[in-house]
Amino acid sequence: MPAAYDSVLEDIEDIVSAQDLKPHERQSVRKNVFPKVRKRNSHKNIQTDDDPPSDSIIPGAQKIWIRTWGCSHNNSDGEYMAGQLAAYGYKITENSAEADLWLLNSCTVKNPSEDHFRNSIKKAQEGNKKVVVAGCVPQAQPRQDYLKGLSIIGVQQIDRVVEVVEETIKGHSVRLLGQKKDNGKRLGGARLDLPKIRKNPLIEIISINTGCLNACTYCKTKHARGDLASYPIEELVDRAKQSFQEGVCEIWLTSEDTGAYGRDIGTDLPTLLWKLVEAIPEGAMLRLGMTNPPYILEHLEEMAKILNHPRVYAFLHIPVQSASDSVLMDMKREYCVADFKQVVDFLKEKVPGITIATDIICGFPGETDEDFQETMKLVEQYRFPSLFINQFYPRPGTPAAKMQQVPAAVKKQRTKDLSQLFHSYNPYDHKEFRHAPQNSSNWKAHPSAEIPVKTPFSSRMALQLLWPQEGLKILSVSLALLAVLVTFYYGGM
């Protein structure tokens, strides 16, 4: 910068460059300027140019209601969008009736969730609310009739939610559906350091990657989230550290498939987890998200070590979907039942007291009674403490929707039979739960490790779990910290 500009300027008008007009040049230019005579308006009720239009709207002053359906990845996206809107000045409200705009963050996994989403759009329009839609449904099928004329935020465009909301409030329709890329390479998505409003202030949900490497025949999410794109380890560790500084005491890792993390950027899940473990402060915990069997098989030894770490929950969600190899082949799941059993058996042996969660789809096209009985036997054998039972729904545009469907009554009955089996056993008979209950009838179920344990909510509560061969291990710090905060806020009441 030239030396002439090194000094502090007292006024912007002090800046004079060689290109500026000289005083005598300004005078000569003025001779060619002719004043325009404006006719005086005799009608006082007619608006002048200086007055704002009667329908003018100031963005940032409205109330916004946000509704999210679906997985923890989608919930994290919703929290990011809420944080950005609040930082800009919008008020996030829990009351949908008083909101000026509804931001609806959708899930495309099953028909019922999309039905709820579509009905919410209709309800908003009937109430003359402005509507912005987000999530996997509009990303995968933006041309659906019920989305016509609506503003859309793509799953990789959540960092531009303020722009979309602002334009929607002005009466415009905006659609941002593009993919984020760097030198032609697809990125994981929006920045991780964006403002965020957490539904639970003690839990930070971090998406480590988006998309997956599979092409399951029933999955609609693939159409929305696309192929695998992982965030760099450094960015994920920085986000975790930032979250802990903001008072978070649990980190939940999420994605469409955490086990596939890093395969597109030359790293892997265990490498990321060890880096994150180093960043976890004393008293905080890390929880892993869903991983498909094929991508964890080669990391079983390292994963067992990580899951045994005192600051990592002994919990893993591994979907099997069916115990029939022929059904898995039709699903294009890229593993067999033996692979799933190998993963579960190894982890149950090496990680005492581990909680394995899994998913089952009942009534997939072509599933026979014999296939379903194999699934029942698998559940009976392992007695999964956390089991997500899903009746199959054909999603438009997927290969499974074109297959020969199992009758609805059969799908319903199989779902009922599996649910009854699940409720027939108690997976925690071998574990001892200890707590010091006070006079309280307000029971809360703790969600972190997805263990249906009932504990009394008390400021003096001490909740511990006795695992075989492992001694006492604190189940969660979240409930204890929340109790401390409540005690502090209410002065010990």
C-alpha positions as CSV (number, residue, x, y, z in Angstrom):
1,M,0.0,0.0,0.0
2,P,1.4,3.5,-0.8
3,A,2.9,5.5,2.0
4,A,0.3,8.2,1.6
5,Y,-2.3,5.9,3.0
6,D,-0.3,4.8,6.1
7,S,-1.7,7.5,8.3
8,V,-5.1,7.2,10.0
9,L,-7.9,9.0,8.2
10,E,-10.3,11.1,10.2
11,D,-13.0,11.1,7.4
12,I,-13.7,9.0,4.4
13,E,-13.8,12.2,2.3
14,D,-10.1,12.8,3.1
15,I,-9.2,10.1,0.5
16,V,-8.3,11.9,-2.8
17,S,-6.7,10.0,-5.6
18,A,-5.1,11.2,-8.9
19,Q,-8.1,10.0,-10.8
20,D,-10.6,12.3,-9.0
21,L,-12.0,15.3,-10.7
22,K,-10.4,18.7,-10.0
23,P,-12.6,21.5,-8.7
24,H,-12.6,23.4,-12.1
25,E,-13.5,20.1,-13.9
26,R,-16.4,19.5,-11.5
27,Q,-17.7,23.0,-12.4
28,S,-17.6,22.4,-16.1
29,V,-19.4,19.1,-15.7
30,R,-22.2,20.8,-13.7
31,K,-23.0,23.1,-16.7
32,N,-24.3,20.0,-18.6
33,V,-26.7,19.0,-15.7
34,F,-30.2,20.3,-16.0
35,P,-32.5,20.1,-13.0
36,K,-35.7,18.0,-13.5
37,V,-38.8,19.7,-12.5
38,R,-41.2,17.5,-10.5
39,K,-44.8,18.3,-10.6
40,R,-46.2,18.9,-7.1
41,N,-48.7,16.3,-6.1
42,S,-51.9,17.9,-4.8
43,H,-53.2,14.6,-3.3
44,K,-51.7,14.2,0.1
45,N,-52.8,10.6,0.3
46,I,-50.6,9.5,-2.6
47,Q,-47.3,7.9,-1.5
48,T,-44.1,9.8,-2.1
49,D,-40.8,8.2,-3.3
50,D,-39.3,8.5,0.1
51,D,-41.9,6.4,1.8
52,P,-41.5,2.6,2.0
53,P,-44.0,0.5,0.1
54,S,-47.0,-0.5,2.1
55,D,-46.1,-4.2,1.8
56,S,-42.4,-3.8,2.8
57,I,-41.0,-6.6,5.0
58,I,-37.8,-6.4,7.1
59,P,-36.1,-9.8,7.1
60,G,-34.8,-11.0,10.4
61,A,-37.8,-9.8,12.5
62,Q,-40.0,-12.8,12.0
63,K,-40.7,-15.9,14.1
64,I,-39.8,-19.3,12.6
65,W,-41.0,-22.7,13.5
66,I,-38.7,-25.7,12.6
67,R,-39.8,-29.3,12.4
68,T,-37.4,-32.1,11.7
69,W,-38.1,-35.8,10.8
70,G,-35.7,-38.6,10.6
71,C,-32.2,-39.6,11.6
72,S,-29.6,-37.9,13.9
73,H,-27.9,-36.5,10.8
74,N,-31.1,-34.7,9.8
75,N,-31.5,-33.5,13.4
76,S,-28.0,-32.1,13.3
77,D,-28.8,-30.2,10.1
78,G,-31.9,-28.8,11.7
79,E,-29.9,-27.6,14.7
80,Y,-27.4,-25.9,12.3
81,M,-30.2,-24.1,10.4
82,A,-31.8,-23.0,13.7
83,G,-28.5,-21.6,14.9
84,Q,-27.9,-19.6,11.8
85,L,-31.4,-18.1,11.7
86,A,-31.2,-17.1,15.4
87,A,-27.8,-15.5,14.9
88,Y,-29.2,-13.4,12.0
89,G,-32.0,-12.2,14.3
90,Y,-35.0,-14.4,13.6
91,K,-36.8,-15.8,16.6
92,I,-37.1,-19.6,16.7
93,T,-40.4,-20.5,18.3
94,E,-41.9,-23.7,19.6
95,N,-45.4,-22.5,18.8
96,S,-46.2,-23.2,15.2
97,A,-49.3,-21.1,15.3
98,E,-47.5,-17.9,16.1
99,A,-44.7,-18.5,13.5
100,D,-44.5,-16.4,10.3
101,L,-42.6,-19.1,8.5
102,W,-42.4,-22.9,8.8
103,L,-39.1,-24.6,8.0
104,L,-39.8,-28.3,7.4
105,N,-36.8,-30.6,7.4
106,S,-37.9,-33.9,5.8
107,C,-36.9,-37.6,5.8
108,T,-37.3,-39.9,2.9
109,V,-36.6,-43.3,4.5
110,K,-40.3,-44.4,4.9
111,N,-43.7,-43.4,3.5
112,P,-45.2,-42.3,6.8
113,S,-42.5,-39.7,7.5
114,E,-43.0,-38.2,4.0
115,D,-46.8,-38.3,4.5
116,H,-46.4,-36.3,7.7
117,F,-44.1,-33.9,5.8
118,R,-46.6,-33.4,3.0
119,N,-49.5,-32.9,5.5
120,S,-47.5,-30.3,7.3
121,I,-46.9,-28.3,4.1
122,K,-50.7,-28.4,3.4
123,K,-51.4,-27.2,7.0
124,A,-49.0,-24.4,6.7
125,Q,-50.5,-23.2,3.4
126,E,-54.0,-23.4,4.9
127,G,-52.8,-21.1,7.7
128,N,-51.2,-18.7,5.3
129,K,-47.7,-19.4,6.6
130,K,-44.6,-19.0,4.5
131,V,-42.9,-22.4,3.9
132,V,-39.3,-23.5,3.3
133,V,-38.6,-27.2,2.8
134,A,-35.4,-29.0,3.4
135,G,-34.0,-32.5,3.9
136,C,-33.9,-35.6,1.8
137,V,-37.4,-35.5,0.3
138,P,-37.1,-32.3,-1.8
139,Q,-33.4,-33.1,-2.5
140,A,-34.3,-36.4,-4.1
141,Q,-37.5,-35.4,-5.8
142,P,-37.7,-31.6,-6.1
143,R,-40.3,-31.7,-8.9
144,Q,-43.1,-33.3,-7.0
145,D,-46.4,-31.6,-7.4
146,Y,-46.9,-30.7,-3.7
147,L,-43.5,-28.9,-3.8
148,K,-44.3,-26.6,-6.6
149,G,-43.7,-22.9,-5.8
150,L,-41.9,-23.7,-2.5
151,S,-38.4,-22.7,-1.5
152,I,-36.0,-25.6,-1.1
153,I,-32.7,-25.9,0.8
154,G,-30.6,-28.8,-0.4
155,V,-28.9,-31.1,2.1
156,Q,-25.5,-29.6,1.2
157,Q,-26.8,-26.0,1.2
158,I,-27.9,-25.6,4.8
159,D,-25.3,-22.9,5.4
160,R,-27.4,-20.7,3.1
161,V,-30.7,-21.1,5.0
162,V,-30.7,-17.4,5.9
163,E,-30.7,-16.4,2.2
164,V,-33.5,-18.8,1.4
165,V,-35.7,-17.7,4.4
166,E,-35.1,-14.0,3.6
167,E,-36.2,-14.3,0.0
168,T,-39.2,-16.5,0.9
169,I,-40.4,-13.9,3.4
170,K,-40.2,-11.3,0.6
171,G,-42.4,-13.5,-1.5
172,H,-39.9,-15.2,-3.7
173,S,-39.3,-18.9,-4.4
174,V,-35.6,-20.0,-4.1
175,R,-34.2,-23.5,-4.8
176,L,-30.6,-24.4,-3.8
177,L,-29.9,-28.0,-4.6
178,G,-26.3,-28.1,-5.7
179,Q,-23.4,-30.1,-4.4
180,K,-20.4,-28.5,-2.6
181,K,-17.2,-29.3,-4.4
182,D,-13.5,-28.3,-4.1
183,N,-11.5,-28.7,-7.4
184,G,-14.1,-31.0,-8.7
185,K,-14.1,-33.2,-5.6
186,R,-17.4,-33.5,-3.7
187,L,-17.2,-32.3,-0.1
188,G,-19.0,-33.6,3.0
189,G,-21.3,-30.6,3.1
190,A,-21.7,-27.3,4.9
191,R,-19.0,-26.0,7.3
192,L,-18.9,-27.6,10.7
193,D,-18.3,-24.4,12.6
194,L,-21.6,-22.8,11.9
195,P,-23.9,-21.5,14.7
196,K,-26.1,-24.2,16.2
197,I,-29.1,-24.4,18.6
198,R,-28.9,-27.9,20.1
199,K,-32.2,-29.6,21.2
200,N,-30.2,-31.0,24.0
201,P,-27.5,-28.5,25.1
202,L,-25.4,-31.3,26.5
203,I,-25.2,-33.3,23.3
204,E,-23.4,-32.4,20.1
205,I,-24.3,-34.4,17.0
206,I,-21.5,-34.4,14.5
207,S,-21.9,-35.7,10.9
208,I,-18.6,-37.2,10.0
209,N,-19.5,-37.9,6.4
210,T,-22.5,-37.7,4.0
211,G,-23.7,-40.3,1.5
212,C,-22.5,-43.9,1.4
213,L,-20.8,-46.5,-0.8
214,N,-23.8,-48.8,-1.1
215,A,-26.7,-49.0,-3.6
216,C,-29.4,-50.8,-1.5
217,T,-32.4,-51.5,-3.7
218,Y,-34.9,-50.1,-1.1
219,C,-33.0,-46.9,-0.1
220,K,-34.3,-43.5,-1.2
221,T,-31.7,-41.6,1.0
222,K,-29.0,-42.5,-1.5
223,H,-30.9,-40.4,-4.1
224,A,-30.6,-37.4,-1.7
225,R,-27.3,-37.8,0.0
226,G,-25.4,-39.3,-2.9
227,D,-22.0,-41.0,-2.7
228,L,-19.6,-41.0,0.2
229,A,-18.0,-37.6,1.0
230,S,-16.0,-37.4,4.3
231,Y,-15.0,-34.4,6.4
232,P,-11.3,-34.1,7.1
233,I,-10.2,-35.4,10.6
234,E,-8.9,-31.9,11.6
235,E,-12.2,-30.3,11.0
236,L,-14.1,-32.9,13.0
237,V,-11.7,-32.7,15.9
238,D,-11.9,-28.9,15.9
239,R,-15.7,-29.1,16.0
240,A,-15.6,-31.6,19.0
241,K,-13.2,-29.3,20.9
242,Q,-15.4,-26.3,20.2
243,S,-18.5,-28.2,21.4
244,F,-16.8,-29.2,24.7
245,Q,-15.8,-25.5,25.2
246,E,-19.5,-24.6,24.8
247,G,-20.5,-27.0,27.7
248,V,-21.3,-30.2,25.7
249,C,-20.5,-33.4,27.6
250,E,-21.5,-36.0,24.9
251,I,-20.5,-36.2,21.3
252,W,-22.7,-38.4,19.0
253,L,-21.1,-39.3,15.6
254,T,-23.5,-39.8,12.8
255,S,-23.8,-40.3,9.1
256,E,-25.5,-42.6,6.6
257,D,-22.7,-45.1,7.3
258,T,-19.9,-44.2,9.8
259,G,-18.0,-47.4,9.1
260,A,-17.3,-46.1,5.5
261,Y,-15.7,-42.9,6.9
262,G,-12.5,-41.8,5.2
263,R,-12.4,-44.2,2.3
264,D,-12.7,-41.3,-0.1
265,I,-10.0,-39.2,1.5
266,G,-7.4,-41.9,2.3
267,T,-8.1,-42.6,6.0
268,D,-10.5,-44.7,8.1
269,L,-12.9,-44.7,11.1
270,P,-10.4,-46.0,13.8
271,T,-7.9,-43.2,12.9
272,L,-10.6,-40.6,13.4
273,L,-11.9,-42.1,16.6
274,W,-8.4,-42.2,18.2
275,K,-8.0,-38.5,17.4
276,L,-11.4,-37.7,18.9
277,V,-10.6,-39.7,22.0
278,E,-7.6,-37.6,22.6
279,A,-9.8,-34.5,22.5
280,I,-12.4,-35.8,25.0
281,P,-12.0,-34.1,28.4
282,E,-12.4,-36.0,31.7
283,G,-16.1,-36.7,32.4
284,A,-17.3,-36.4,28.8
285,M,-18.3,-39.3,26.5
286,L,-18.2,-40.3,22.8
287,R,-21.0,-42.3,21.1
288,L,-20.6,-44.0,17.7
289,G,-23.4,-44.0,15.1
290,M,-24.6,-46.7,12.7
291,T,-22.1,-48.7,10.7
292,N,-22.8,-51.4,8.1
293,P,-21.1,-54.8,8.6
294,P,-18.8,-54.8,5.5
295,Y,-16.9,-51.7,6.5
296,I,-16.1,-52.7,10.1
297,L,-15.0,-56.2,9.5
298,E,-11.4,-55.2,8.7
299,H,-11.2,-52.9,11.8
300,L,-12.6,-55.2,14.4
301,E,-9.5,-55.3,16.6
302,E,-9.1,-51.5,16.7
303,M,-12.8,-51.0,17.1
304,A,-12.9,-53.3,20.2
305,K,-10.0,-51.3,21.7
306,I,-11.9,-48.0,21.1
307,L,-15.2,-49.3,22.5
308,N,-13.3,-50.4,25.7
309,H,-12.0,-46.9,26.2
310,P,-13.5,-45.4,29.4
311,R,-14.7,-42.3,27.6
312,V,-16.4,-44.2,24.7
313,Y,-19.8,-45.8,25.1
314,A,-19.8,-49.6,24.7
315,F,-22.5,-49.3,22.1
316,L,-22.7,-49.9,18.3
317,H,-25.5,-49.9,15.8
318,I,-25.0,-52.5,13.2
319,P,-28.1,-53.1,10.9
320,V,-28.6,-56.6,9.7
321,Q,-32.0,-56.0,8.0
322,S,-32.6,-59.7,7.4
323,A,-31.1,-63.1,8.5
324,S,-31.7,-64.5,5.0
325,D,-28.8,-64.4,2.6
326,S,-31.2,-64.5,-0.4
327,V,-33.1,-61.5,0.9
328,L,-29.8,-59.7,1.6
329,M,-28.8,-60.4,-2.0
330,D,-32.0,-58.9,-3.3
331,M,-31.4,-55.9,-1.1
332,K,-27.8,-55.6,-2.4
333,R,-26.5,-55.3,1.1
334,E,-23.0,-56.6,0.2
335,Y,-22.6,-58.9,3.1
336,C,-24.1,-62.2,4.3
337,V,-25.5,-63.2,7.7
338,A,-22.2,-64.9,8.6
339,D,-20.4,-61.5,8.3
340,F,-22.9,-59.9,10.7
341,K,-22.5,-62.7,13.2
342,Q,-18.7,-62.5,13.0
343,V,-18.8,-58.8,13.9
344,V,-21.3,-59.2,16.8
345,D,-19.6,-62.3,18.2
346,F,-16.2,-60.7,18.2
347,L,-17.4,-57.5,19.8
348,K,-19.4,-59.3,22.5
349,E,-16.3,-61.3,23.3
350,K,-13.8,-58.4,23.3
351,V,-16.0,-55.6,24.7
352,P,-17.7,-56.9,27.9
353,G,-21.2,-55.6,28.4
354,I,-21.4,-54.0,24.9
355,T,-24.9,-53.0,23.6
356,I,-25.5,-54.0,20.0
357,A,-28.4,-52.4,18.2
358,T,-29.7,-53.6,14.9
359,D,-32.4,-53.0,12.3
360,I,-34.9,-55.5,10.7
361,I,-37.1,-54.9,7.6
362,C,-40.2,-57.1,7.7
363,G,-41.8,-58.1,4.4
364,F,-39.1,-57.1,1.9
365,P,-40.2,-58.2,-1.7
366,G,-39.6,-61.9,-2.1
367,E,-39.2,-62.6,1.6
368,T,-40.7,-66.1,2.2
369,D,-42.0,-67.5,5.5
370,E,-38.7,-69.5,5.8
371,D,-36.7,-66.3,5.3
372,F,-38.6,-64.5,8.1
373,Q,-38.2,-67.5,10.4
374,E,-34.4,-67.2,10.0
375,T,-34.7,-63.6,11.1
376,M,-36.7,-64.6,14.1
377,K,-34.1,-67.2,15.1
378,L,-31.3,-64.6,14.8
379,V,-33.2,-62.2,17.2
380,E,-33.9,-65.1,19.6
381,Q,-30.2,-66.0,19.5
382,Y,-28.8,-62.6,20.2
383,R,-31.7,-60.9,22.1
384,F,-30.7,-57.5,20.9
385,P,-31.5,-54.9,23.6
386,S,-32.1,-52.3,20.9
387,L,-34.1,-53.4,17.9
388,F,-35.5,-51.1,15.2
389,I,-38.3,-53.0,13.5
390,N,-39.5,-51.6,10.2
391,Q,-42.4,-52.8,8.0
392,F,-41.2,-52.5,4.4
393,Y,-42.5,-49.6,2.4
394,P,-41.7,-49.3,-1.4
395,R,-40.2,-45.9,-2.0
396,P,-40.8,-44.4,-5.4
397,G,-37.9,-44.6,-7.8
398,T,-36.1,-47.4,-6.0
399,P,-35.6,-50.9,-7.6
400,A,-37.4,-52.6,-4.7
401,A,-40.6,-50.7,-5.6
402,K,-40.7,-52.6,-8.9
403,M,-40.3,-56.0,-7.3
404,Q,-43.1,-58.4,-6.5
405,Q,-44.5,-57.1,-3.2
406,V,-45.4,-59.2,-0.1
407,P,-49.1,-58.8,0.8
408,A,-49.7,-56.0,3.2
409,A,-51.4,-58.3,5.7
410,V,-48.4,-60.6,5.7
411,K,-46.0,-57.7,6.3
412,K,-48.1,-56.4,9.1
413,Q,-48.3,-59.8,10.8
414,R,-44.5,-60.4,10.5
415,T,-43.9,-57.0,12.1
416,K,-46.2,-57.9,14.9
417,D,-44.6,-61.3,15.5
418,L,-41.1,-59.8,15.6
419,S,-42.3,-57.0,18.0
420,Q,-43.8,-59.7,20.3
421,L,-40.6,-61.6,20.3
422,F,-38.6,-58.5,21.2
423,H,-40.9,-57.7,24.1
424,S,-40.8,-61.3,25.4
425,Y,-37.2,-61.1,26.7
426,N,-35.3,-58.9,29.1
427,P,-31.7,-58.3,27.8
428,Y,-30.5,-56.8,31.1
429,D,-31.1,-59.7,33.5
430,H,-27.3,-60.3,33.7
431,K,-26.6,-56.6,34.6
432,E,-27.0,-55.0,38.0
433,F,-28.3,-51.4,38.1
434,R,-27.5,-49.3,41.1
435,H,-29.0,-46.0,42.0
436,A,-29.8,-43.9,45.0
437,P,-33.4,-42.8,44.5
438,Q,-34.8,-39.9,46.4
439,N,-38.5,-39.0,46.9
440,S,-39.3,-38.6,43.2
441,S,-41.9,-40.0,40.9
442,N,-40.6,-38.3,37.8
443,W,-38.9,-41.1,35.9
444,K,-36.7,-40.3,32.9
445,A,-35.3,-42.8,30.3
446,H,-31.7,-42.0,29.4
447,P,-31.2,-41.9,25.6
448,S,-27.5,-41.8,25.1
449,A,-26.5,-45.5,25.1
450,E,-30.0,-46.4,23.8
451,I,-30.5,-48.5,26.9
452,P,-34.1,-48.5,28.2
453,V,-33.1,-47.9,31.8
454,K,-35.5,-46.1,34.1
455,T,-33.9,-43.8,36.7
456,P,-35.3,-41.3,39.1
457,F,-34.6,-37.7,38.3
458,S,-32.9,-36.2,41.4
459,S,-30.2,-33.7,42.1
460,R,-28.5,-36.2,44.4
461,M,-28.9,-39.1,42.0
462,A,-25.9,-41.4,41.5
463,L,-26.5,-43.7,38.6
464,Q,-24.0,-46.5,37.9
465,L,-24.0,-49.7,36.0
466,L,-22.2,-52.9,37.0
467,W,-20.8,-54.6,33.9
468,P,-19.4,-58.2,34.2
469,Q,-15.6,-58.4,34.4
470,E,-15.4,-54.6,34.1
471,G,-16.5,-53.2,37.4
472,L,-18.5,-50.1,37.9
473,K,-18.8,-47.8,34.9
474,I,-20.7,-44.5,34.8
475,L,-23.5,-44.9,32.3
476,S,-23.8,-41.2,31.5
477,V,-22.6,-37.8,32.7
478,S,-25.4,-36.0,30.9
479,L,-28.1,-36.7,33.5
480,A,-25.9,-35.9,36.4
481,L,-24.8,-32.5,34.9
482,L,-28.4,-31.7,34.0
483,A,-29.3,-32.4,37.6
484,V,-26.6,-30.1,38.8
485,L,-27.8,-27.3,36.5
486,V,-31.4,-27.7,37.7
487,T,-30.2,-27.6,41.4
488,F,-28.2,-24.4,40.7
489,Y,-31.0,-22.7,38.8
490,Y,-33.6,-23.4,41.4
491,G,-31.4,-22.8,44.4
492,G,-31.4,-26.4,45.6
493,M,-35.2,-26.8,45.5
